Amino acid sequence: MSPLVSRLLLVEDDEDDYILARDYIEQFSTLAFEIDWVTNQQDALAKMAENRHDICLLDYQLGAENGLTVLKLGIEAGFTSPIIMLTGQADEEVDMAALDAGAVDYIIKSELSSSRFARAIRYALARREIEKERVDRLKAEAENRSKDRFLAHLSHELRTPLTSILGYTELLMDSKVGQSAQSELSIVLNNSKHLLSLLNNMLDLSKIAADKLELNLSEVNLDAMIADVYALMTIPATDKGLTLTVSSATPLPLKITTDATRFRQVLINLISNAIKFTEKGNVDVNLWSENRDETDYLYFTVVDTGIGIPKNQIGCIFKPFEQVADVVSRNQGGSGLGLAICNELVSKMGGEVSLTSEFGKGSCFTAYIETGDVSQVPYEVLKFDSKPLMAKEVNNQSYQGKVLVVDDVNDIRMLVGHMLSGMGLHVEYGKNGLEALDKINDARNESAPYDLVLIDIHMPVMDGSEAIKHIRSNGIDTPIVAMTAATMKGVRDQLIYQGFTNVIEKPINPESLMVVLGTYLQPGTAEKRLSPDDNQIELSNTTEPSEQHILLVEDDADAADITALLLENLGVDVHIAHSGEECLAVFSQRNDWSKVLMDLNLPDANGLKLAKELRKNAPQLEMVLLSGEEPDSAEMADADISKFILKPINKQVLTDLVKG
């Protein structure tokens, strides 16, 4: 193998010394050089300014000129490669002066034939490579920081207007003035959500590319998660007239260790993709467990009867921005990011994704992830294949009363709450058993108890089983229904024994929910949701005034207005500040603030620093950060902020915030 050729600049005014140096250099067996020779300061500086050489040999005495001057001026001109000074005789003072001026070494000309000369050349080149790698690394880090700043700015700039678009669209859809344009508003809402999904996918992909996406491993109740995903995906499947089934080919561990959010994201992406590209037939999800090489894995397939993928395009389907044939992508839309992200996430979770497909007949995506040690975990065959009722089949049913829905998964709370509110019920929410316990006790103390409570079994902080013990020990006899994905024999009897009034299996569909509501609630008339004034846009207010005073700090006027409008509809007294200076002025006007919602990026202040300033006068006040990007957790902790809301903000997020 031929040695790599390096470019060497030799600055030497004596031709004999140049020939000797060249001859010795050409004798190196493991090094090869392309030599440029100059004889004076002017030509040397001109070559150095080009900075094209890998090493420079510089004579200390260039006629009447001093090589140290050339050394200093060359470095100032931008020469970054190593420079070795050549001297006629040993002179410690000259040698030290050369090193101080920036030379990496010095060689007495009589030593050109020695091994020391070859060693000095090798060390200088090695040093050059190390320095080049360091510079390249710093450059790459600077580019990554620049890209991160750009993405953060892009996220903020897109999420803020999306808050206004989504908020006002929801507002119009719930008003009388918007009733005549429901289809058009639905298009606006769906496309806005699509933009938000695309933004989230782009940010995820950028984190993966920068190796900054970290998994948050925890113990996950597999049966509950699968049931939640099934409940969510039945809605778009039913809307297209498709049958969605979820089943397990083998018993599955009821608990696994994984990143719940990312695993859920993979499942939803694959199922959503199957639904999107299937016009008729069914989408079937099948799961099974395997142990290979002493490692436990969870396998799952998503099979559809859709358009399929041509063989020549299967190889690129997991690449970003790639889709099936153009005619297909134009019909179905999409960015081509979902499958690429699934592929990366599954890889990070210790598995792989593969695809088999027949064009025109359907596709089968197969994936697996590591589950952690499940040798001591109970196993159960799961089956979720009941077809949910269409929403229009239950819209005519109505009940009266106040219902508390408790589930740690926000989407499930929203789904069940949407079903209940559509039947005329007043709905409130909780995220865990402890929060449910507080709300139930408060409601009883205020002589306004709940008529029914729907509570999940598996939740953080306090699960449903622990919560029911406290609730019943307090003498509360409100009907409390357990929501669970566990279908093992004896589970229902065990939950009833614990104190639950009834049990409803996940995934919850309108038909089973109707049976529960009909058992414990009185029939009634659905709540009127239209505004009495045709020209007035307002949401139906489903909550009593909370007497909360919230300071909203948001520099975007449209985003501030829609957020304030939604909060006011929840019975909250809202005060708006558009800058840090205005925030401090408004904040000083009263001392009974309930919460401060603080935008991270303000024109004259950083939200975190502003929060620390407010803390001086209100150390116990709850402050919530609003951001179009995920803030640094250490900076949040330093500002004593434990909660942030990722824009865009919607009704449900604000409802949870006000009731939290």
N, C-alpha and C positions, 0 to 999 in steps of 0.2 A: 504494500500500500504506500503510495507516494505521500511524503510529508506535506502538511498544509503550508502553502506559501504565504509568508508574512511580508509586509511592506516595511522597508527600513530606510530611514533618512540618515545619511552620513554627511555631517558638516565638518569638512577638513580642507584647509587651504594648501596642504602639501600633497602633491600628486603621488610621491613615493609612499607616504604614509597611507593614502587612500588605497593604493594597489595592494599594500601589505594587509591592511584591514580587510579588504574585499576577499583576498585569497584565503585568509584564515576563516572568514565567515562561510565561504563556499565549501570549506572542508567539513563543516558540521554534517554528520551523517543523519541526524534525526530532525534537522531544521532546514528549511529552504527559504530563501529571501529574494525579493525583488528590490534592488538597491537604487535609490535616487541619491546622487552626489551633488552637493553645492559647496562653494568655496568661500562665501562671504556672508556677512550679517544680513544684507538686504535680501539676497535670494533665500537664505535660511528662514527668515521671518515670513517671507511670502509662502514658502512651503508649509511652515508650521500653521499659518492661518487657515490653510485648507483642511488641516486636521484629518488627513487621509492615511497617515502612516501608523503602524502598530508599535514602532519603537524608534528612538533617535539616538545616534552616537554623535556627541558634540565635542569638538576639540576645544580645549580651554583657551588656547592662544590662536586667534585667527588674524595673523599679521599684526597690525596695530590695534586690532579690536580684541576685546575681552569676551571670552565665551560665557562668562557669568551674566553679562548684559543680554546676550542673545537668549540665554536660559530664562531670565526673568521676563523679557519682552515676549518671548514665544509663548510662555504660559499665560501671560496677560492677553495674548492674541487669541487664545482659545485652544491651544494644543494640550490634549488631555492624556496622551500616551506617555509611557515611561521614557525618561531621558537619562542616558549614562554619559557621564563626563569623561573625556579622554585627556590625560595629562602626560607631559613629557617626562616628568620625574616625580618621585614621592615628595609631597609637601602637605603635611597634616593640616596646615592652616587653609590651604587652597581646597583640599578635600572636604573639610568641614563647611567651608563657605558654599561649595557646590551643593552639598546635602541640604544646607539651610535654605538655599535658593530654590529647591524643589527637585533636584536630581535624585534618582532612586539609588544610584551607585556611582562609583568612579573606578577607572581602570588606567593603570600606567601602561603606556604604549608598548613597553618591553614585555608586558604580560599577555599580549594579544595571542601569542602562540600557546599559552598555558590553559589548563583546564579551568582556571578561575574565570577567564573571559567567557568560555562557553557556559559556565554555570551562571554568571551574571546575566547573560542574554536570556537563558531559560527562566531564571527567576523574574526578570523584568517582564517577559511575555506572560508568564503565569499571573503575575500581578496585574497585568493589563486585562487578562480575562476575568479575573476576580472583580476588578473595578468595573469592567463592562457589564458583568452580571449584576453588580450592585446598582449601577445606573439604570439598567433595564428594569430591575425590580422596583426601584423608586419611581420610575416613569410609569410602570404598570399600576403601581399602587395609587399614584396621582390620578391616572386615568380612571381607575375604579372609583376613587373618591369623587371625581368629577361626575362620573356616571351615576353614582349613588345620589349626589346632590340634585342632578337633573331629574332622576326618577322621583325623588322625594318632592321636588317642586312640581313635576308633572302631576303626581298623585294629588297634591294639595289643590292645584289649579283645576283639576277635573272633578274632584269630589265635591268641592264647594258649590259649583253651579248645579251639580247633580242633586244636591240637597234641595235646591229650589225647584228643579224640574219634577223630581219625584214627589216632593211635598205638595206643591200646588196641584199636580195631577191627581193625587189622592184626595185632596181637598175638593176639587171640582167633581170628582166621581161621587163623592158623598153629599153633594149639594143638589138642590133642585135645578139650578141653572145648568148643571152638567148632565142632567138626565137625557136630554135630547142628543147628546154627543158621546154616549157611553162607548160605542165601538171605536170612535176616533181617539178618545182618551185612553182606552185600553191599549191601542197601538202605541201611543206616546209612552205609556207606563212600561209596556213590555220592552220597547226599544231602549228605554232608559236603563232598565235592569240589565239588558244585554250589554250596554256600554259599561256598566259597573262590573259585570262579570268579566268582560274583556280586560278592563283595567286591572282587576285582581289577578287574572291569569298572567298578564304581562309582568306585573311586579313579582309574582311567584317565580316565573321563569328567570327573571333577572337575578333573584336571590339564589336560585339553583346554579346559574351560570357562574356566579361569584362565590359559590360554595359557602353561602351565608344562611342557608335554610337549615335550621336545627330542628330535630325531632324532639317532641316533648312526650317521653314515654310514661305511661301510667297504666294502672289496671283498668280494663274496659269490660263492661258487661256486654258480651257479644250479642246475646239474644235481644237485649233492649235496643242496641244500636241498629241491628238489622231491621227490627220492627219499626224503628223511627224512620230509617231510610225508605223502607217499603211504604209507610204511610205517606211520606212526602211525594214519592214517585208515582203513586197511584193516581194522583190528581192530573198531571200532564198525560199519563197513559190513557186514563179514562176520557179525557178531553179529545183524544184522537181515536177513540173507539178501540183501543188496544187492551189486551189482557196481560197484566203483569203478575208473574208468580215468583215466589222466592221459596226455595226448599233446600234441604241438606241431604246429600247422598249418604252421609255417614253421621253418627252422633258428633256434635261439635262441643268443644270446651265452652262452658258458659262464661268463663272469664279468660281474657288473654291480656298480654302486655304489649301495647303498641301506642302510637300517636293517634288518639281518637279522632282529632280534627282532620288529620291528613288521610287516615284510612277512610273516613266518611266521605272526604272530598273525592277520593279515587272511586269509590262505589257510585256516588252520585254522578260523577263525570261519565263513567262507563255506561250507566243505565240511561242517563239523559241523552247520550250520543246514540244509543240504540233506539230510543223512542223517537228521536229527531229524524232518523233515517229509515223509519218503518212506517208505512202508510196503512197497513192492515195486517192482522194476525196477532202475534204475541211477542213479548219479551220475557225470557225465562232466566232467572238467576239461580244458580246452583252452587252450594258450598260443600266442602269436605275437608277433613284434616288428614295430615300425613306426618310421619316421623321419618326423616332421612338423615343418615349419618349423625344420629343422636341429637338432631335439631328438629323442633316441632314447627310445622308450617300450616297455615290456613290457605287452602286453594279456593278459588271462586271463578265461575264462568258467567258471562253475560251473552246469551244467545238471542238473536232477533231474526225475524222473517222479513227483513228490509231489503234494500237495494243491493247490498253486497258491495264488494270492492274488487276491481279488476286485478288479476294476478300481477301485472306489471307495476301496480301502485302499492301493493302490500308492503314492500320493503321500505317505503318512505312515509308511511302513515303516522309513525311516531315522531317524525321530525317537525319542529315548530313551523307553523304557517302552511303545512302541507295538508291537502284534502284529496278526496277522490276527484274523479274527472270534473272539468270545469262546468259541464252542463249540470252535474249533480250539485256542486257547491253553490251554483247560482240559485238552484231551487231551494236548497236547505239552509244556506247561509252558514255563518260561523267563521271563526278566526283560524281554526286549525291548531289552537294552543292546548286544548283540553287533553288530548291523547298524549301530547309531548310531556305535559306536566304529570299525567298519570304514570307514564313510563319512568320519569325521574323519581317521583315519590315512592313508587313501588321498589325501585332499585335501592333507595335509601333505607327502606324498611326490610332489606335483606332478600328481596325477591325479584321476579321478572314478569313482564307482560308479553304475551304472544297473541298472534291472530291467525285464524283460518277463515277463509271467506270464499263464497262462490257468487260471482256477479249475477245479480238478478234474483238470488234466492236467500241471501242473508249472511250474517257474520257471527263468529264466535270469538270473543275475547277471553283469554284464560290468563289468570294472574295468581300469584301466591306471595305471602309475606310471612316473616317469622313471627311467632306468637309468644316467645319466651317459654319458660318451663311450665307446661300445663299437665304434668304427670299426676299432680294431686288435685286437679280441678274436675268437678262433675261434668259429665257429657250428656247432651240431650239432642234428639233429632228435632230440627226446627222446620216449621212449615207455615208459610204465610201466602195463601193463595185465594183468600176470599175476595170476591170482586166487590169493590165499594159501590154504593149507590151514586148515581149522578147527583150533583148538587141540586139540580132543578127538581129532583124527586122529593126533597125534604124541605125545600124553601117554604112550602105552605104550612108546615108545622110550626107552632109557636108555643112558648111557655113563659111563665112569669117567675121572677125570683133573681137572687144574686148567687153567682157561682164563682168559686175560687179554683183556678187551674194551677197546679204546681208541677213543674217539670224543669230539670236543669238545662234541657235543650231548647234554645230560643225558638227554633223553627216549629217544634212540636207544640210549644205553648201557643204560638200564633195560629197553627193549624186547628187545634182544638178550640181555641178562643174564637176563631173565625166561624167555625160550625155553630158554636153556642150563641154568639152575637147575632148570627143570621136567623136564629130562632127567637129573637126578641129578649134574650137574657142579658142581664147586667153582669159583665165578666171582669174579674180581677185576677192578678197573676202573682205567683211566687216561684222562686228559683231553687229552693231546697226546703227540707223539712223544718228547719229552724225558722226560716222566714214565714212558712205556712203557720207554724205554731203562734208566732207573734201576731200575725194578721187575724187568725181565728180568735185569739184571746182579746185583741183590741176590738174586734167587731162585736163580741159578746158584751164587753164592758161599755160599749157605746150603744147598747140595746139595738143593734142592727146586725144580727148574726147572719151568717151565710146559710142559704137554703140547701146548698150542696157543695161538696168539695171533691174534686178529682185530683188525685195525687199519685205521682210516679213512685215506684218502689226503690229504684236504684238512683241515688243522687248523692252528690258530695255534701260535706258539712254535717247534714243529718238526713238519713234516708227515710223513706215512707214508713217502714216498720217501726223505727224508733220514734218517729213523730206521732204515730197513732197511740202509742203508749202514753205519751205526755198529754195528748189531747183528751183521751178518755179518763185519765187520772184526774184531770181538771173538771170532770163532771160535764163535759160537752157531749151532747148526744146528736149533733148534726150528722146527717147522712154523709159518710165519707167513703168514696169508691176508689179502690186501688187500681192504678193503671200499670199493667205488667206484661212483659213479653214472655215470661216464664209459663210454659204450658205443661210442665211435668205433673204427673198424677199427684194429687194431694196438696198442690200449691194453693188452690182456691180455698179448701177447707182450713189450711193453716192461716191464711190471711183473714178469713172470717173469724177464726179463733182469736187472732190478735186484736180484733176490734173493728175491722173494716165492715161496712154495711153490705158492700157488694164488690165484685171484681169485674173489670172490663179488660179484655185482652188487647194488647198492641199487636198489629197496627189497628188503631181505632178508626172504624168507618161509621158513616152517618147512621146506618141501620142499627148497629149495636148501641150507639150513643143515644138514639131515640128511645130504645127500650129502657135504658137507665133513667133518662129524663122523665119518661112517662110514669115511671115507678115512684119517683120522689118529688116531682114538681107539679104544680097546677097548670093547666092549659091557660093560655092568655093570648093577647094580641101582640104581634111583633112591634117592636119599638119603632116609632116614626122617625125616619132618618132624613127627611127632606126639610129644607129651610122654608118657613112660611113666606119668605120674601123672595120672589123670582129673581131679583137682582142682587141678592145677598149670598155670598159664598160662605157657608159655615159647615163645620162638621157637627154630627149629632154628639152631644156631650153625654158620655155614658158614665161619668163619675161625678160624685159630689164635690163641691169646692173644697180644695185641700188647705186653703189658707197658707199656702207656701209662697215665699217671696224669693224668686230666683233672679240672679243677676246674670244676664247673657252677654258675653263679651265676644263679638264677632264683627270683623271689619267689612265683610261682604254684606251690603245692605239687603239684597234679595234673600240670602241665606238666613240672615238675622230675622227678617220679617216673617218668613214661613215657619221658622223654628218657634218664634214667639207666638205666632197664631196657633200652632198646634199645642203649645204649652198652655196658652190661655183657655183653649177648649177643654183642657184637662182640669180646669179650675185653678190654675196657677197665676199668681200675680208676677208679671215679667217686666224687668227693666233692662233696656238695651244700652250697651256701650260699644262704640265702634273703634276704640283705640285704648292703649294703655293709660294715657292721661285721663281720658273720659271715664275709664273704669275706676280709677282711684277717686275721682270726684264723685261719681254716683255711689260708690261703695261707702263713702264717708257720710252719706245722707241718712243712713239708718243702721241699726245694730241688730236687727232680727232677720238677717238673711238666712234662708233655708239651705241654699246651694249656690255655687258659682259655676257656671258653664263657661270655660275659658278656651278660646281658640289658641292653638299653639303658635301660629304665625300672625302677628299683628304688625301694622305698619311702623309702629314706634316702640314695640316691646316684644320680648319673647314671653310666651304664656307661662312657662315654668318659672322664670324669674319674677314675673308679675305676681304669680301665685304666692311665692315666698314673701313678697312685699305685703300682700294682704294678710298672710298668716301672722304677721307681727301684731295685728289688732284683733284677729279672730283665729286663735290657734286650733279650735275644735271644729271649725266650719268645714263642711264637705265641699271639696272642689273637684270638678270633673273636667278633664282635658278633652277638647274637641280637636280632631286632627285629621288631615287627609293622608297622613303617614303614621306608621307605628312609632311612637316616641321611645326614646332610650329608657329602659327600665330603671337604670341607676339614677338618671337625672330625675325621673318621676319620684323615686324614693327620696331623693335629696330634697325635693319640693314638697314632700309629704302628700303626694297625690297617688291614690291607689287605684283609680278608675279612669279609663279613657274611652271615648266613643269615636269609632272610626267613621268618618263621613262617607257617604251621605247619611243624614239622620232621617228616620221615618217615625210614623206615629207609634209603632210598637216599641221602638227603642225608648222614646220619651215616656211612654206609659210605664214601662218597667222602671225607668229612672225615677219618676215621680212617686211611684208606689213602693220603691225600694227603700 
